[in-house]
């Protein structure tokens, strides 16, 4: 019996060791000589594709700097970067199962998600807004009654809309796109009257549309949310490496330069500016780096 219990104990320790090793991203990167970056295809200026496997955007650039710092800290002369496109629906599973090492898109850091994954310190604080056609009669949340509202599968934007006090008693139809570009197409093609999503994603998709002046973003703010780079849970060494790189980029002024590059200046492929100055909440996040979930941010205009 004692021998049996000892065997079980050794097996348990081995399993624990294997589990710990599976969450050691730095060890995985060093042994494989590669890192897999989760990338988005239509997450506004934060992260998007130019086609043909070329990805870009604010969080993409931040992650490139993080990966360079990780490579140097591991003493590697080179590091192969693999790109894994992710969607709102599969991004968390792909991080959890080890397919993606670092997800550099447009993910909201909230308490529920923190039970499954970890987040780097926030560099962008978002306002969830509503986009409509420029000639639309919709001026506020109240005007959505009887209308069709688009959002993206795997996001919480319409849920936030329904929870908003100003939407009380307002009945509207919900349609979903498989990604943000698909959701914007629902609005652009007239299959939806409004698109509810992060403001910068709305602004980014509008800036890349054929006629940006055909759209507008309403003033109503549904929620204030921290958007952050996502990594596996229970991997303190890798989180520290990521957060240390972010802190260095903030201190050097690199983050401010990247923000200006992606949100103020004209960006490809249309060379149209998103023209979205950093909010005070975003500037505060840079000044006081943290990984607080959205529940710790004050709700705006509920």
C-alpha positions in Angstrom: 0.0 0.0 0.0 2.8 2.4 1.0 4.6 1.6 -2.2 1.5 2.2 -4.2 0.9 5.6 -2.5 4.6 6.5 -3.2 4.1 5.7 -6.8 1.0 7.9 -7.0 2.9 10.7 -5.3 5.8 10.5 -7.8 3.3 10.5 -10.7 1.5 13.5 -9.3 4.8 15.4 -8.9 5.7 14.4 -12.5 2.3 15.6 -13.8 2.8 18.9 -11.8 6.2 19.4 -13.3 4.9 18.7 -16.8 2.1 21.2 -16.2 4.5 23.8 -15.0 6.8 23.2 -18.0 3.9 23.6 -20.4 3.3 27.1 -19.0 7.0 28.1 -19.2 6.8 30.1 -22.4 10.3 31.4 -22.1 11.7 27.8 -21.9 9.4 26.8 -24.9 10.7 29.8 -26.9 14.4 29.1 -26.1 14.2 25.3 -26.9 12.2 25.8 -30.1 13.9 28.9 -31.4 10.5 30.3 -32.3 7.5 32.2 -31.0 4.0 32.3 -32.2 2.3 35.6 -32.3 -1.5 35.8 -32.5 -2.6 38.4 -35.0 -5.9 40.0 -36.0 -7.0 40.7 -39.6 -9.4 43.6 -39.0 -9.0 45.1 -35.5 -8.7 48.6 -36.6 -5.4 50.4 -36.1 -4.5 48.1 -33.2 -4.0 45.1 -35.5 -4.9 44.2 -39.1 -3.6 42.6 -42.2 -2.4 44.2 -45.5 -2.9 40.9 -47.2 -0.5 38.2 -48.3 0.4 37.3 -44.8 1.5 40.8 -43.9 0.3 42.1 -40.5 0.6 45.5 -38.9 -0.8 47.9 -36.4 -0.1 49.5 -33.0 -0.2 46.3 -30.9 1.6 44.4 -33.6 4.5 46.8 -33.4 4.5 46.7 -29.6 4.7 42.9 -29.8 7.6 43.1 -32.3 9.5 45.1 -29.8 8.6 42.7 -27.0 9.8 39.8 -29.0 13.1 41.5 -29.7 13.6 42.1 -26.0 12.7 38.5 -25.2 15.1 37.2 -27.8 17.9 39.3 -26.3 17.1 38.3 -22.8 17.3 34.6 -23.8 20.6 35.1 -25.5 19.3 34.1 -28.9 21.0 35.4 -32.0 17.8 34.9 -33.9 14.2 34.0 -33.3 11.7 32.7 -35.8 8.4 34.5 -35.5 5.3 32.6 -36.6 2.0 34.3 -37.2 -1.3 32.7 -36.3 -4.4 34.7 -37.4 -7.0 34.6 -34.6 -10.6 35.7 -34.3 -12.7 37.0 -31.4 -14.1 33.5 -31.0 -10.9 31.4 -31.0 -8.3 33.7 -29.5 -8.6 32.6 -25.9 -8.6 28.8 -26.7 -5.6 29.2 -28.9 -3.6 31.0 -26.2 -4.8 28.4 -23.5 -3.8 25.4 -25.6 -0.3 26.7 -26.4 -0.9 27.4 -30.1 -0.4 31.1 -29.6 2.3 32.4 -27.2 1.4 36.1 -27.3 -1.8 37.5 -28.7 -1.4 41.0 -30.1 -4.9 42.2 -31.1 -7.8 44.0 -29.5 -8.8 41.9 -26.5 -10.6 43.4 -23.6 -9.1 42.6 -20.2 -12.0 41.6 -18.0 -12.4 39.6 -14.8 -14.0 36.6 -16.5 -11.2 36.3 -19.0 -8.6 36.6 -16.3 -9.8 33.3 -15.0 -8.6 31.7 -18.2 -5.7 33.8 -19.4 -3.4 36.6 -18.3 -2.9 40.1 -19.7 0.1 42.4 -20.1 -0.1 45.9 -18.7 -2.6 48.0 -20.6 -1.4 50.4 -23.3 -4.8 51.3 -24.8 -8.1 52.1 -23.0 -11.1 51.9 -25.3 -14.5 53.4 -25.5 -17.3 51.2 -26.9 -19.3 53.3 -29.4 -21.8 53.0 -32.2 -21.1 53.6 -35.9 -23.9 54.4 -38.5 -24.2 55.7 -42.0 -23.6 59.5 -42.2 -27.1 60.1 -43.4 -28.7 57.7 -40.9 -31.5 59.1 -38.7 -29.9 57.3 -35.8 -28.5 60.0 -33.5 -28.4 58.1 -30.1 -29.1 54.8 -28.4 -32.8 55.6 -28.3 -33.0 55.7 -32.1 -32.0 52.0 -32.3 -35.5 50.9 -31.6 -36.6 48.5 -34.3 -33.3 48.7 -36.0 -30.7 46.0 -36.9 -27.4 46.2 -34.9 -24.2 44.4 -36.0 -21.4 43.2 -33.8 -18.7 40.6 -34.0 -18.9 37.0 -32.8 -17.1 36.4 -29.5 -17.3 40.1 -28.4 -19.4 41.7 -25.7 -20.4 44.9 -27.4 -24.1 44.2 -27.9 -24.4 42.8 -24.4 -23.0 46.1 -23.1 -25.6 47.9 -25.2 -28.5 45.9 -23.8 -27.2 46.5 -20.3 -27.0 50.2 -20.8 -29.8 52.1 -19.0 -30.4 54.3 -22.0 -31.3 51.1 -24.0 -34.0 50.0 -21.5 -37.1 49.0 -23.3 -35.5 49.4 -26.7 -36.0 46.4 -28.9 -33.6 45.8 -31.8 -32.4 42.9 -33.9 -28.8 41.6 -33.6 -26.7 40.3 -36.4 -23.1 39.1 -36.1 -20.1 39.1 -38.4 -17.3 36.5 -38.1 -14.7 39.2 -37.7 -14.7 43.0 -37.5 -14.4 43.5 -41.2 -17.4 41.2 -41.8 -19.4 43.2 -39.2 -18.5 46.5 -40.8 -19.6 45.0 -44.2 -23.0 44.4 -42.7 -23.2 48.1 -42.0 -21.7 49.2 -45.2 -24.0 47.0 -47.3 -27.1 48.1 -45.5 -27.8 44.7 -43.8 -27.3 46.5 -40.5 -28.3 50.0 -39.4 -25.5 50.3 -36.8 -22.3 48.6 -35.8 -21.4 48.5 -32.0 -17.7 47.9 -31.2 -14.6 49.5 -29.8 -14.2 53.1 -31.1 -10.8 52.6 -32.6 -12.0 49.5 -34.5 -15.0 51.5 -35.8 -12.7 54.4 -36.8 -10.1 52.1 -38.3 -12.6 50.2 -40.5 -14.2 53.5 -41.5 -10.8 54.9 -42.5 -10.1 51.9 -44.8 -13.6 52.0 -46.4 -14.1 53.2 -50.0 -15.8 56.4 -48.8 -15.0 57.2 -45.1 -17.2 60.3 -45.2 -20.2 58.0 -45.6 -20.0 56.9 -41.9 -20.0 58.5 -38.5 -19.5 57.5 -34.9 -22.2 58.5 -32.4 -21.2 60.4 -29.2 -22.8 57.8 -26.9 -20.2 55.9 -24.9 -21.3 52.4 -23.8 -18.3 51.3 -21.8 -14.7 52.2 -21.0 -12.5 49.1 -21.4 -8.7 48.3 -21.1 -7.5 46.5 -24.3 -4.3 44.5 -23.7 -1.9 41.9 -25.1 -2.9 38.4 -24.0 -0.7 35.6 -22.8 -1.1 32.2 -21.0 -2.2 32.2 -17.4 0.2 31.2 -14.5 3.4 32.0 -16.3 4.9 34.8 -14.2 8.3 34.8 -15.8 6.9 35.4 -19.3 4.5 38.0 -18.0 7.3 39.8 -16.3 9.4 39.8 -19.5 6.4 41.2 -21.5 5.6 43.9 -18.9 9.3 44.8 -18.5 9.5 45.4 -22.3 6.3 47.5 -22.2 7.7 49.6 -19.3 10.9 50.2 -21.3 8.9 51.2 -24.4 6.8 53.6 -22.4 9.9 55.1 -20.6 11.8 55.6 -23.9 8.8 57.3 -25.6 8.4 54.5 -28.1 4.8 53.9 -27.1 3.8 57.5 -27.6 5.6 57.4 -31.1 3.8 54.3 -32.1 0.4 55.7 -30.9 1.1 58.8 -33.1 2.1 56.5 -36.0 -1.1 54.5 -35.9 -3.8 56.8 -34.6 -2.8 60.2 -35.8 -0.8 59.9 -39.0 -2.2 58.4 -42.3 -1.9 54.6 -42.3 -1.9 51.9 -45.0 -3.5 50.7 -47.2 -5.5 53.9 -47.9 -3.2 56.4 -46.3 -6.2 57.7 -44.3 -5.7 58.9 -40.7 -7.8 57.4 -38.0 -7.4 60.7 -36.2 -8.0 59.4 -32.7 -5.9 61.2 -30.1 -4.9 59.3 -27.0 -7.7 59.6 -24.4 -6.9 60.7 -20.9 -7.6 57.1 -19.7 -5.0 55.8 -22.1 -2.4 58.4 -21.0 -3.2 57.5 -17.4 -2.5 53.8 -18.2 0.9 54.7 -19.6 1.7 56.8 -16.5 0.5 54.1 -14.1 1.1 50.7 -15.8 -1.3 48.0 -14.6 -3.3 45.0 -15.7 -6.6 45.9 -14.0 -9.7 44.4 -15.6 -12.5 46.6 -17.0 -14.6 46.0 -13.8 -12.1 48.3 -12.0 -12.7 51.1 -14.6 -15.6 53.4 -13.9 -18.5 52.9 -16.2 -19.1 55.8 -18.5 -22.6 57.3 -18.8 -24.5 54.2 -17.8 
